[in-house]
């Protein structure tokens, strides 16, 4: 499940809990929404780390070796 999907599902669960007065469902929604936010943050950090690695000579060399069959 993607991070965006988790955030949306979490928000819906949280709202469902608020409407029905179910504190447990509300808490589950907040938890799932937070998990989605964490997933998004991790993805962006990994993407930035890969970009930084490719800027180095060793990173370019590794990428070139990976691209050649």
PQR file with spaces between the fields and no chain letter, atoms N, CA, C, O and H, PARSE charges and radii, in Angstrom:
ATOM       1  N    UNK     1       0.854   -1.167    0.000 -0.4000 1.5000
ATOM       2  CA   UNK     1       0.000    0.000    0.000 -0.0000 2.0000
ATOM       3  C    UNK     1       0.904    1.234    0.000  0.5500 1.7000
ATOM       4  O    UNK     1       1.870    1.311    0.758 -0.5500 1.4000
ATOM       5  N    UNK     2       0.574    2.187   -0.855 -0.4000 1.5000
ATOM       6  CA   UNK     2       1.407    3.384   -0.950 -0.0000 2.0000
ATOM       7  C    UNK     2       1.188    4.301    0.252  0.5500 1.7000
ATOM       8  O    UNK     2       0.193    4.197    0.970 -0.5500 1.4000
ATOM       9  H    UNK     2      -0.211    2.124   -1.470  0.4000 1.0000
ATOM      10  N    UNK     3       2.128    5.180    0.442 -0.4000 1.5000
ATOM      11  CA   UNK     3       2.061    6.114    1.569 -0.0000 2.0000
ATOM      12  C    UNK     3       0.858    7.043    1.437  0.5500 1.7000
ATOM      13  O    UNK     3       0.205    7.369    2.428 -0.5500 1.4000
ATOM      14  H    UNK     3       2.936    5.265   -0.141  0.4000 1.0000
ATOM      15  N    UNK     4       0.574    7.463    0.218 -0.4000 1.5000
ATOM      16  CA   UNK     4      -0.568    8.355   -0.008 -0.0000 2.0000
ATOM      17  C    UNK     4      -1.874    7.637    0.323  0.5500 1.7000
ATOM      18  O    UNK     4      -2.770    8.222    0.932 -0.5500 1.4000
ATOM      19  H    UNK     4       1.105    7.198   -0.587  0.4000 1.0000
ATOM      20  N    UNK     5      -1.980    6.384   -0.072 -0.4000 1.5000
ATOM      21  CA   UNK     5      -3.169    5.594    0.229 -0.0000 2.0000
ATOM      22  C    UNK     5      -3.353    5.456    1.732  0.5500 1.7000
ATOM      23  O    UNK     5      -4.466    5.573    2.244 -0.5500 1.4000
ATOM      24  H    UNK     5      -1.252    5.909   -0.566  0.4000 1.0000
ATOM      25  N    UNK     6      -2.257    5.206    2.431 -0.4000 1.5000
ATOM      26  CA   UNK     6      -2.340    5.075    3.897 -0.0000 2.0000
ATOM      27  C    UNK     6      -2.824    6.370    4.540  0.5500 1.7000
ATOM      28  O    UNK     6      -3.645    6.348    5.457 -0.5500 1.4000
ATOM      29  H    UNK     6      -1.353    5.111    2.015  0.4000 1.0000
ATOM      30  N    UNK     7      -2.309    7.499    4.050 -0.4000 1.5000
ATOM      31  CA   UNK     7      -2.729    8.789    4.607 -0.0000 2.0000
ATOM      32  C    UNK     7      -4.223    9.009    4.392  0.5500 1.7000
ATOM      33  O    UNK     7      -4.921    9.464    5.298 -0.5500 1.4000
ATOM      34  H    UNK     7      -1.643    7.516    3.304  0.4000 1.0000
ATOM      35  N    UNK     8      -4.711    8.691    3.205 -0.4000 1.5000
ATOM      36  CA   UNK     8      -6.127    8.892    2.895 -0.0000 2.0000
ATOM      37  C    UNK     8      -7.000    7.953    3.729  0.5500 1.7000
ATOM      38  O    UNK     8      -7.999    8.375    4.311 -0.5500 1.4000
ATOM      39  H    UNK     8      -4.143    8.321    2.469  0.4000 1.0000
ATOM      40  N    UNK     9      -6.609    6.674    3.779 -0.4000 1.5000
ATOM      41  CA   UNK     9      -7.390    5.721    4.571 -0.0000 2.0000
ATOM      42  C    UNK     9      -7.392    6.105    6.038  0.5500 1.7000
ATOM      43  O    UNK     9      -8.409    5.971    6.719 -0.5500 1.4000
ATOM      44  H    UNK     9      -5.797    6.332    3.306  0.4000 1.0000
ATOM      45  N    UNK    10      -6.258    6.581    6.524 -0.4000 1.5000
ATOM      46  CA   UNK    10      -6.167    6.998    7.916 -0.0000 2.0000
ATOM      47  C    UNK    10      -7.082    8.172    8.213  0.5500 1.7000
ATOM      48  O    UNK    10      -7.749    8.208    9.247 -0.5500 1.4000
ATOM      49  H    UNK    10      -5.432    6.689    5.970  0.4000 1.0000
ATOM      50  N    UNK    11      -7.108    9.129    7.302 -0.4000 1.5000
ATOM      51  CA   UNK    11      -7.977   10.296    7.485 -0.0000 2.0000
ATOM      52  C    UNK    11      -9.445    9.878    7.503  0.5500 1.7000
ATOM      53  O    UNK    11     -10.228   10.376    8.312 -0.5500 1.4000
ATOM      54  H    UNK    11      -6.566    9.099    6.462  0.4000 1.0000
ATOM      55  N    UNK    12      -9.816    8.962    6.607 -0.4000 1.5000
ATOM      56  CA   UNK    12     -11.200    8.483    6.567 -0.0000 2.0000
ATOM      57  C    UNK    12     -11.580    7.748    7.848  0.5500 1.7000
ATOM      58  O    UNK    12     -12.673    7.945    8.380 -0.5500 1.4000
ATOM      59  H    UNK    12      -9.180    8.558    5.949  0.4000 1.0000
ATOM      60  N    UNK    13     -10.678    6.899    8.344 -0.4000 1.5000
ATOM      61  CA   UNK    13     -10.947    6.180    9.590 -0.0000 2.0000
ATOM      62  C    UNK    13     -11.082    7.154   10.760  0.5500 1.7000
ATOM      63  O    UNK    13     -11.948    7.001   11.622 -0.5500 1.4000
ATOM      64  H    UNK    13      -9.790    6.739    7.912  0.4000 1.0000
ATOM      65  N    UNK    14     -10.213    8.148   10.768 -0.4000 1.5000
ATOM      66  CA   UNK    14     -10.253    9.139   11.838 -0.0000 2.0000
ATOM      67  C    UNK    14     -11.592    9.885   11.826  0.5500 1.7000
ATOM      68  O    UNK    14     -12.205   10.086   12.874 -0.5500 1.4000
ATOM      69  H    UNK    14      -9.510    8.273   10.068  0.4000 1.0000
ATOM      70  N    UNK    15     -12.039   10.290   10.641 -0.4000 1.5000
ATOM      71  CA   UNK    15     -13.317   10.984   10.523 -0.0000 2.0000
ATOM      72  C    UNK    15     -14.482   10.074   10.907  0.5500 1.7000
ATOM      73  O    UNK    15     -15.430   10.510   11.559 -0.5500 1.4000
ATOM      74  H    UNK    15     -11.542   10.127    9.789  0.4000 1.0000
ATOM      75  N    UNK    16     -14.403    8.809   10.498 -0.4000 1.5000
ATOM      76  CA   UNK    16     -15.443    7.844   10.867 -0.0000 2.0000
ATOM      77  C    UNK    16     -15.537    7.728   12.385  0.5500 1.7000
ATOM      78  O    UNK    16     -16.631    7.697   12.949 -0.5500 1.4000
ATOM      79  H    UNK    16     -13.633    8.455    9.968  0.4000 1.0000
ATOM      80  N    UNK    17     -14.385    7.665   13.034 -0.4000 1.5000
ATOM      81  CA   UNK    17     -14.364    7.583   14.487 -0.0000 2.0000
ATOM      82  C    UNK    17     -14.962    8.809   15.147  0.5500 1.7000
ATOM      83  O    UNK    17     -15.672    8.695   16.146 -0.5500 1.4000
ATOM      84  H    UNK    17     -13.497    7.690   12.576  0.4000 1.0000
ATOM      85  N    UNK    18     -14.682    9.985   14.594 -0.4000 1.5000
ATOM      86  CA   UNK    18     -15.234   11.228   15.147 -0.0000 2.0000
ATOM      87  C    UNK    18     -16.748   11.264   14.992  0.5500 1.7000
ATOM      88  O    UNK    18     -17.467   11.649   15.915 -0.5500 1.4000
ATOM      89  H    UNK    18     -14.106   10.078   13.782  0.4000 1.0000
ATOM      90  N    UNK    19     -17.235   10.853   13.802 -0.4000 1.5000
ATOM      91  CA   UNK    19     -18.669   10.896   13.530 -0.0000 2.0000
ATOM      92  C    UNK    19     -19.433    9.915   14.419  0.5500 1.7000
ATOM      93  O    UNK    19     -20.493   10.245   14.950 -0.5500 1.4000
ATOM      94  H    UNK    19     -16.651   10.539   13.052  0.4000 1.0000
ATOM      95  N    UNK    20     -18.887    8.710   14.577 -0.4000 1.5000
ATOM      96  CA   UNK    20     -19.580    7.680   15.355 -0.0000 2.0000
ATOM      97  C    UNK    20     -19.276    7.754   16.846  0.5500 1.7000
ATOM      98  O    UNK    20     -19.933    7.088   17.647 -0.5500 1.4000
ATOM      99  H    UNK    20     -18.026    8.442   14.145  0.4000 1.0000
ATOM     100  N    UNK    21     -18.285    8.557   17.224 -0.4000 1.5000
ATOM     101  CA   UNK    21     -17.907    8.647   18.631 -0.0000 2.0000
ATOM     102  C    UNK    21     -17.027    7.495   19.087  0.5500 1.7000
ATOM     103  O    UNK    21     -16.851    7.279   20.286 -0.5500 1.4000
ATOM     104  H    UNK    21     -17.751    9.097   16.574  0.4000 1.0000
ATOM     105  N    UNK    22     -16.472    6.753   18.129 -0.4000 1.5000
ATOM     106  CA   UNK    22     -15.617    5.599   18.435 -0.0000 2.0000
ATOM     107  C    UNK    22     -14.174    6.082   18.571  0.5500 1.7000
ATOM     108  O    UNK    22     -13.503    6.331   17.569 -0.5500 1.4000
ATOM     109  H    UNK    22     -16.615    6.929   17.155  0.4000 1.0000
ATOM     110  N    UNK    23     -13.706    6.214   19.792 -0.4000 1.5000
ATOM     111  CA   UNK    23     -12.356    6.728   20.066 -0.0000 2.0000
ATOM     112  C    UNK    23     -11.282    5.778   19.534  0.5500 1.7000
ATOM     113  O    UNK    23     -10.229    6.227   19.080 -0.5500 1.4000
ATOM     114  H    UNK    23     -14.251    6.012   20.606  0.4000 1.0000
ATOM     115  N    UNK    24     -11.539    4.470   19.586 -0.4000 1.5000
ATOM     116  CA   UNK    24     -10.566    3.490   19.100 -0.0000 2.0000
ATOM     117  C    UNK    24     -10.363    3.649   17.591  0.5500 1.7000
ATOM     118  O    UNK    24      -9.230    3.660   17.110 -0.5500 1.4000
ATOM     119  H    UNK    24     -12.394    4.105   19.954  0.4000 1.0000
ATOM     120  N    UNK    25     -11.468    3.770   16.850 -0.4000 1.5000
ATOM     121  CA   UNK    25     -11.380    3.925   15.394 -0.0000 2.0000
ATOM     122  C    UNK    25     -10.669    5.234   15.041  0.5500 1.7000
ATOM     123  O    UNK    25      -9.898    5.297   14.083 -0.5500 1.4000
ATOM     124  H    UNK    25     -12.388    3.761   17.241  0.4000 1.0000
ATOM     125  N    UNK    26     -10.936    6.254   15.813 -0.4000 1.5000
ATOM     126  CA   UNK    26     -10.292    7.546   15.601 -0.0000 2.0000
ATOM     127  C    UNK    26      -8.771    7.424   15.796  0.5500 1.7000
ATOM     128  O    UNK    26      -7.990    7.964   15.013 -0.5500 1.4000
ATOM     129  H    UNK    26     -11.562    6.203   16.591  0.4000 1.0000
ATOM     130  N    UNK    27      -8.377    6.719   16.833 -0.4000 1.5000
ATOM     131  CA   UNK    27      -6.952    6.516   17.112 -0.0000 2.0000
ATOM     132  C    UNK    27      -6.299    5.666   16.028  0.5500 1.7000
ATOM     133  O    UNK    27      -5.163    5.930   15.634 -0.5500 1.4000
ATOM     134  H    UNK    27      -9.012    6.281   17.469  0.4000 1.0000
ATOM     135  N    UNK    28      -7.009    4.646   15.543 -0.4000 1.5000
ATOM     136  CA   UNK    28      -6.481    3.811   14.464 -0.0000 2.0000
ATOM     137  C    UNK    28      -6.245    4.665   13.213  0.5500 1.7000
ATOM     138  O    UNK    28      -5.245    4.499   12.515 -0.5500 1.4000
ATOM     139  H    UNK    28      -7.931    4.432   15.863  0.4000 1.0000
ATOM     140  N    UNK    29      -7.170    5.569   12.947 -0.4000 1.5000
ATOM     141  CA   UNK    29      -7.025    6.448   11.793 -0.0000 2.0000
ATOM     142  C    UNK    29      -5.824    7.358   11.917  0.5500 1.7000
ATOM     143  O    UNK    29      -5.073    7.541   10.959 -0.5500 1.4000
ATOM     144  H    UNK    29      -7.982    5.704   13.514  0.4000 1.0000
ATOM     145  N    UNK    30      -5.640    7.927   13.091 -0.4000 1.5000
ATOM     146  CA   UNK    30      -4.471    8.801   13.303 -0.0000 2.0000
ATOM     147  C    UNK    30      -3.182    8.009   13.116  0.5500 1.7000
ATOM     148  O    UNK    30      -2.221    8.500   12.523 -0.5500 1.4000
ATOM     149  H    UNK    30      -6.250    7.779   13.869  0.4000 1.0000
ATOM     150  N    UNK    31      -3.169    6.780   13.628 -0.4000 1.5000
ATOM     151  CA   UNK    31      -1.978    5.937   13.512 -0.0000 2.0000
ATOM     152  C    UNK    31      -1.671    5.635   12.049  0.5500 1.7000
ATOM     153  O    UNK    31      -0.522    5.740   11.619 -0.5500 1.4000
ATOM     154  H    UNK    31      -3.949    6.382   14.110  0.4000 1.0000
ATOM     155  N    UNK    32      -2.684    5.263   11.292 -0.4000 1.5000
ATOM     156  CA   UNK    32      -2.470    4.931    9.880 -0.0000 2.0000
ATOM     157  C    UNK    32      -2.049    6.167    9.082  0.5500 1.7000
ATOM     158  O    UNK    32      -1.197    6.078    8.197 -0.5500 1.4000
ATOM     159  H    UNK    32      -3.617    5.177   11.641  0.4000 1.0000
ATOM     160  N    UNK    33      -2.640    7.304    9.393 -0.4000 1.5000
ATOM     161  CA   UNK    33      -2.279    8.552    8.718 -0.0000 2.0000
ATOM     162  C    UNK    33      -0.815    8.902    8.999  0.5500 1.7000
ATOM     163  O    UNK    33      -0.091    9.328    8.100 -0.5500 1.4000
ATOM     164  H    UNK    33      -3.332    7.377   10.112  0.4000 1.0000
ATOM     165  N    UNK    34      -0.390    8.722   10.240 -0.4000 1.5000
ATOM     166  CA   UNK    34       0.997    8.998   10.613 -0.0000 2.0000
ATOM     167  C    UNK    34       1.949    8.040    9.906  0.5500 1.7000
ATOM     168  O    UNK    34       3.025    8.446    9.467 -0.5500 1.4000
ATOM     169  H    UNK    34      -0.979    8.376   10.970  0.4000 1.0000
ATOM     170  N    UNK    35       1.558    6.764    9.793 -0.4000 1.5000
ATOM     171  CA   UNK    35       2.386    5.789    9.082 -0.0000 2.0000
ATOM     172  C    UNK    35       2.575    6.208    7.624  0.5500 1.7000
ATOM     173  O    UNK    35       3.656    6.035    7.062 -0.5500 1.4000
ATOM     174  H    UNK    35       0.684    6.434   10.149  0.4000 1.0000
ATOM     175  N    UNK    36       1.538    6.751    7.023 -0.4000 1.5000
ATOM     176  CA   UNK    36       1.647    7.243    5.650 -0.0000 2.0000
ATOM     177  C    UNK    36       2.593    8.414    5.539  0.5500 1.7000
ATOM     178  O    UNK    36       3.365    8.506    4.584 -0.5500 1.4000
ATOM     179  H    UNK    36       0.660    6.891    7.480  0.4000 1.0000
ATOM     180  N    UNK    37       2.541    9.311    6.508 -0.4000 1.5000
ATOM     181  CA   UNK    37       3.445   10.467    6.501 -0.0000 2.0000
ATOM     182  C    UNK    37       4.893   10.013    6.646  0.5500 1.7000
ATOM     183  O    UNK    37       5.787   10.548    5.989 -0.5500 1.4000
ATOM     184  H    UNK    37       1.914    9.237    7.283  0.4000 1.0000
ATOM     185  N    UNK    38       5.118    9.033    7.502 -0.4000 1.5000
ATOM     186  CA   UNK    38       6.473    8.509    7.697 -0.0000 2.0000
ATOM     187  C    UNK    38       6.966    7.850    6.407  0.5500 1.7000
ATOM     188  O    UNK    38       8.120    8.026    6.016 -0.5500 1.4000
ATOM     189  H    UNK    38       4.393    8.599    8.036  0.4000 1.0000
ATOM     190  N    UNK    39       6.089    7.096    5.754 -0.4000 1.5000
ATOM     191  CA   UNK    39       6.455    6.461    4.491 -0.0000 2.0000
ATOM     192  C    UNK    39       6.862    7.468    3.440  0.5500 1.7000
ATOM     193  O    UNK    39       7.821    7.250    2.701 -0.5500 1.4000
ATOM     194  H    UNK    39       5.151    6.953    6.072  0.4000 1.0000
ATOM     195  N    UNK    40       6.139    8.565    3.372 -0.4000 1.5000
ATOM     196  CA   UNK    40       6.460    9.624    2.416 -0.0000 2.0000
ATOM     197  C    UNK    40       7.820   10.235    2.730  0.5500 1.7000
ATOM     198  O    UNK    40       8.619   10.481    1.828 -0.5500 1.4000
ATOM     199  H    UNK    40       5.359    8.742    3.972  0.4000 1.0000
ATOM     200  N    UNK    41       8.078   10.478    4.010 -0.4000 1.5000
ATOM     201  CA   UNK    41       9.353   11.079    4.413 -0.0000 2.0000
ATOM     202  C    UNK    41      10.524   10.147    4.094  0.5500 1.7000
ATOM     203  O    UNK    41      11.573   10.594    3.628 -0.5500 1.4000
ATOM     204  H    UNK    41       7.428   10.279    4.743  0.4000 1.0000
ATOM     205  N    UNK    42      10.339    8.862    4.345 -0.4000 1.5000
ATOM     206  CA   UNK    42      11.404    7.891    4.071 -0.0000 2.0000
ATOM     207  C    UNK    42      11.692    7.831    2.577  0.5500 1.7000
ATOM     208  O    UNK    42      12.853    7.823    2.166 -0.5500 1.4000
ATOM     209  H    UNK    42       9.487    8.499    4.723  0.4000 1.0000
ATOM     210  N    UNK    43      10.638    7.787    1.760 -0.4000 1.5000
ATOM     211  CA   UNK    43      10.833    7.745    0.310 -0.0000 2.0000
ATOM     212  C    UNK    43      11.623    8.942   -0.188  0.5500 1.7000
ATOM     213  O    UNK    43      12.531    8.795   -1.007 -0.5500 1.4000
ATOM     214  H    UNK    43       9.695    7.794    2.094  0.4000 1.0000
ATOM     215  N    UNK    44      11.281   10.127    0.305 -0.4000 1.5000
ATOM     216  CA   UNK    44      11.972   11.318   -0.181 -0.0000 2.0000
ATOM     217  C    UNK    44      13.424   11.333    0.262  0.5500 1.7000
ATOM     218  O    UNK    44      14.292   11.789   -0.484 -0.5500 1.4000
ATOM     219  H    UNK    44      10.544   10.246    0.970  0.4000 1.0000
ATOM     220  N    UNK    45      13.703   10.845    1.458 -0.4000 1.5000
ATOM     221  CA   UNK    45      15.094   10.801    1.916 -0.0000 2.0000
ATOM     222  C    UNK    45      15.910    9.798    1.118  0.5500 1.7000
ATOM     223  O    UNK    45      17.071   10.054    0.801 -0.5500 1.4000
ATOM     224  H    UNK    45      12.998   10.475    2.064  0.4000 1.0000
ATOM     225  N    UNK    46      15.313    8.660    0.794 -0.4000 1.5000
ATOM     226  CA   UNK    46      16.012    7.658   -0.012 -0.0000 2.0000
ATOM     227  C    UNK    46      16.303    8.229   -1.390  0.5500 1.7000
ATOM     228  O    UNK    46      17.398    8.051   -1.924 -0.5500 1.4000
ATOM     229  H    UNK    46      14.370    8.452    1.052  0.4000 1.0000
ATOM     230  N    UNK    47      15.321    8.914   -1.965 -0.4000 1.5000
ATOM     231  CA   UNK    47      15.499    9.525   -3.286 -0.0000 2.0000
ATOM     232  C    UNK    47      16.635   10.545   -3.271  0.5500 1.7000
ATOM     233  O    UNK    47      17.450   10.589   -4.193 -0.5500 1.4000
ATOM     234  H    UNK    47      14.432    9.059   -1.531  0.4000 1.0000
ATOM     235  N    UNK    48      16.686   11.372   -2.208 -0.4000 1.5000
ATOM     236  CA   UNK    48      17.753   12.375   -2.105 -0.0000 2.0000
ATOM     237  C    UNK    48      19.113   11.719   -1.923  0.5500 1.7000
ATOM     238  O    UNK    48      20.107   12.176   -2.488 -0.5500 1.4000
ATOM     239  H    UNK    48      16.024   11.336   -1.460  0.4000 1.0000
ATOM     240  N    UNK    49      19.160   10.641   -1.130 -0.4000 1.5000
ATOM     241  CA   UNK    49      20.428    9.945   -0.901 -0.0000 2.0000
ATOM     242  C    UNK    49      20.939    9.329   -2.198  0.5500 1.7000
ATOM     243  O    UNK    49      22.140    9.364   -2.470 -0.5500 1.4000
ATOM     244  H    UNK    49      18.352   10.271   -0.671  0.4000 1.0000
ATOM     245  N    UNK    50      20.039    8.766   -2.999 -0.4000 1.5000
ATOM     246  CA   UNK    50      20.444    8.193   -4.282 -0.0000 2.0000
ATOM     247  C    UNK    50      20.978    9.278   -5.210  0.5500 1.7000
ATOM     248  O    UNK    50      21.974    9.075   -5.905 -0.5500 1.4000
ATOM     249  H    UNK    50      19.064    8.738   -2.778  0.4000 1.0000
ATOM     250  N    UNK    51      20.314   10.425   -5.218 -0.4000 1.5000
ATOM     251  CA   UNK    51      20.757   11.524   -6.072 -0.0000 2.0000
ATOM     252  C    UNK    51      22.140   12.009   -5.654  0.5500 1.7000
ATOM     253  O    UNK    51      22.985   12.286   -6.505 -0.5500 1.4000
ATOM     254  H    UNK    51      19.505   10.589   -4.654  0.4000 1.0000
ATOM     255  N    UNK    52      22.372   12.112   -4.345 -0.4000 1.5000
ATOM     256  CA   UNK    52      23.693   12.536   -3.856 -0.0000 2.0000
ATOM     257  C    UNK    52      24.754   11.508   -4.216  0.5500 1.7000
ATOM     258  O    UNK    52      25.873   11.870   -4.577 -0.5500 1.4000
ATOM     259  H    UNK    52      21.685   11.887   -3.654  0.4000 1.0000
ATOM     260  N    UNK    53      24.408   10.223   -4.119 -0.4000 1.5000
ATOM     261  CA   UNK    53      25.377    9.172   -4.417 -0.0000 2.0000
ATOM     262  C    UNK    53      25.773    9.197   -5.892  0.5500 1.7000
ATOM     263  O    UNK    53      26.926    8.932   -6.229 -0.5500 1.4000
ATOM     264  H    UNK    53      23.498    9.929   -3.825  0.4000 1.0000
ATOM     265  N    UNK    54      24.832    9.509   -6.760 -0.4000 1.5000
ATOM     266  CA   UNK    54      25.139    9.555   -8.189 -0.0000 2.0000
ATOM     267  C    UNK    54      26.029   10.736   -8.554  0.5500 1.7000
ATOM     268  O    UNK    54      26.667   10.731   -9.607 -0.5500 1.4000
ATOM     269  H    UNK    54      23.895    9.724   -6.486  0.4000 1.0000
ATOM     270  N    UNK    55      26.075   11.730   -7.706 -0.4000 1.5000
ATOM     271  CA   UNK    55      26.935   12.883   -7.967 -0.0000 2.0000
ATOM     272  C    UNK    55      28.410   12.565   -7.707  0.5500 1.7000
ATOM     273  O    UNK    55      29.291   13.264   -8.211 -0.5500 1.4000
ATOM     274  H    UNK    55      25.557   11.734   -6.850  0.4000 1.0000
ATOM     275  N    UNK    56      28.680   11.539   -6.943 -0.4000 1.5000
ATOM     276  CA   UNK    56      30.062   11.179   -6.649 -0.0000 2.0000
ATOM     277  C    UNK    56      30.625   10.316   -7.780  0.5500 1.7000
ATOM     278  O    UNK    56      29.873    9.701   -8.536 -0.5500 1.4000
ATOM     279  H    UNK    56      27.965   10.971   -6.534  0.4000 1.0000
ATOM     280  N    UNK    57      31.922   10.278   -7.883 -0.4000 1.5000
ATOM     281  CA   UNK    57      32.572    9.498   -8.937 -0.0000 2.0000
ATOM     282  C    UNK    57      32.252    8.010   -8.766  0.5500 1.7000
ATOM     283  O    UNK    57      31.945    7.322   -9.740 -0.5500 1.4000
ATOM     284  H    UNK    57      32.533   10.777   -7.268  0.4000 1.0000
ATOM     285  N    UNK    58      32.323    7.522   -7.543 -0.4000 1.5000
ATOM     286  CA   UNK    58      32.041    6.109   -7.281 -0.0000 2.0000
ATOM     287  C    UNK    58      30.586    5.776   -7.602  0.5500 1.7000
ATOM     288  O    UNK    58      30.290    4.694   -8.110 -0.5500 1.4000
ATOM     289  H    UNK    58      32.571    8.081   -6.751  0.4000 1.0000
ATOM     290  N    UNK    59      29.686    6.699   -7.308 -0.4000 1.5000
ATOM     291  CA   UNK    59      28.269    6.476   -7.597 -0.0000 2.0000
ATOM     292  C    UNK    59      27.991    6.387   -9.081  0.5500 1.7000
ATOM     293  O    UNK    59      27.216    5.539   -9.525 -0.5500 1.4000
ATOM     294  H    UNK    59      29.926    7.578   -6.895  0.4000 1.0000
ATOM     295  N    UNK    60      28.621    7.259   -9.846 -0.4000 1.5000
ATOM     296  CA   UNK    60      28.455    7.218  -11.306 -0.0000 2.0000
ATOM     297  C    UNK    60      29.033    5.930  -11.868  0.5500 1.7000
ATOM     298  O    UNK    60      28.467    5.334  -12.785 -0.5500 1.4000
ATOM     299  H    UNK    60      29.250    7.947   -9.485  0.4000 1.0000
ATOM     300  N    UNK    61      30.153    5.507  -11.319 -0.4000 1.5000
ATOM     301  CA   UNK    61      30.807    4.288  -11.780 -0.0000 2.0000
ATOM     302  C    UNK    61      29.917    3.075  -11.497  0.5500 1.7000
ATOM     303  O    UNK    61      29.776    2.194  -12.345 -0.5500 1.4000
ATOM     304  H    UNK    61      30.612    5.991  -10.574  0.4000 1.0000
ATOM     305  N    UNK    62      29.321    3.034  -10.308 -0.4000 1.5000
ATOM     306  CA   UNK    62      28.431    1.944   -9.940 -0.0000 2.0000
ATOM     307  C    UNK    62      27.183    1.938  -10.816  0.5500 1.7000
ATOM     308  O    UNK    62      26.724    0.874  -11.231 -0.5500 1.4000
ATOM     309  H    UNK    62      29.436    3.750   -9.620  0.4000 1.0000
ATOM     310  N    UNK    63      26.638    3.100  -11.098 -0.4000 1.5000
ATOM     311  CA   UNK    63      25.450    3.191  -11.940 -0.0000 2.0000
ATOM     312  C    UNK    63      25.756    2.743  -13.369  0.5500 1.7000
ATOM     313  O    UNK    63      24.938    2.081  -14.009 -0.5500 1.4000
ATOM     314  H    UNK    63      27.011    3.965  -10.761  0.4000 1.0000
ATOM     315  N    UNK    64      26.933    3.108  -13.861 -0.4000 1.5000
ATOM     316  CA   UNK    64      27.334    2.697  -15.199 -0.0000 2.0000
ATOM     317  C    UNK    64      27.535    1.188  -15.270  0.5500 1.7000
ATOM     318  O    UNK    64      27.166    0.555  -16.260 -0.5500 1.4000
ATOM     319  H    UNK    64      27.598    3.645  -13.341  0.4000 1.0000
ATOM     320  N    UNK    65      28.113    0.615  -14.229 -0.4000 1.5000
ATOM     321  CA   UNK    65      28.333   -0.825  -14.201 -0.0000 2.0000
ATOM     322  C    UNK    65      26.999   -1.572  -14.139  0.5500 1.7000
ATOM     323  O    UNK    65      26.851   -2.644  -14.724 -0.5500 1.4000
ATOM     324  H    UNK    65      28.413    1.128  -13.425  0.4000 1.0000
ATOM     325  N    UNK    66      26.046   -1.002  -13.434 -0.4000 1.5000
ATOM     326  CA   UNK    66      24.728   -1.618  -13.296 -0.0000 2.0000
ATOM     327  C    UNK    66      23.969   -1.548  -14.628  0.5500 1.7000
ATOM     328  O    UNK    66      23.216   -2.465  -14.958 -0.5500 1.4000
ATOM     329  H    UNK    66      26.166   -0.131  -12.958  0.4000 1.0000
ATOM     330  N    UNK    67      24.160   -0.483  -15.384 -0.4000 1.5000
ATOM     331  CA   UNK    67      23.441   -0.288  -16.634 -0.0000 2.0000
ATOM     332  C    UNK    67      23.961   -1.185  -17.742  0.5500 1.7000
ATOM     333  O    UNK    67      23.209   -1.522  -18.656 -0.5500 1.4000
ATOM     334  H    UNK    67      24.772    0.262  -15.117  0.4000 1.0000
ATOM     335  N    UNK    68      25.212   -1.578  -17.687 -0.4000 1.5000
ATOM     336  CA   UNK    68      25.792   -2.422  -18.727 -0.0000 2.0000
ATOM     337  C    UNK    68      25.508   -3.901  -18.420  0.5500 1.7000
ATOM     338  O    UNK    68      25.841   -4.391  -17.340 -0.5500 1.4000
ATOM     339  H    UNK    68      25.823   -1.304  -16.945  0.4000 1.0000
ATOM     340  N    UNK    69      24.902   -4.594  -19.361 -0.4000 1.5000
ATOM     341  CA   UNK    69      24.579   -6.015  -19.127 -0.0000 2.0000
ATOM     342  C    UNK    69      25.745   -6.932  -19.162  0.5500 1.7000
ATOM     343  O    UNK    69      25.586   -8.139  -18.979 -0.5500 1.4000
ATOM     344  H    UNK    69      24.632   -4.196  -20.238  0.4000 1.0000
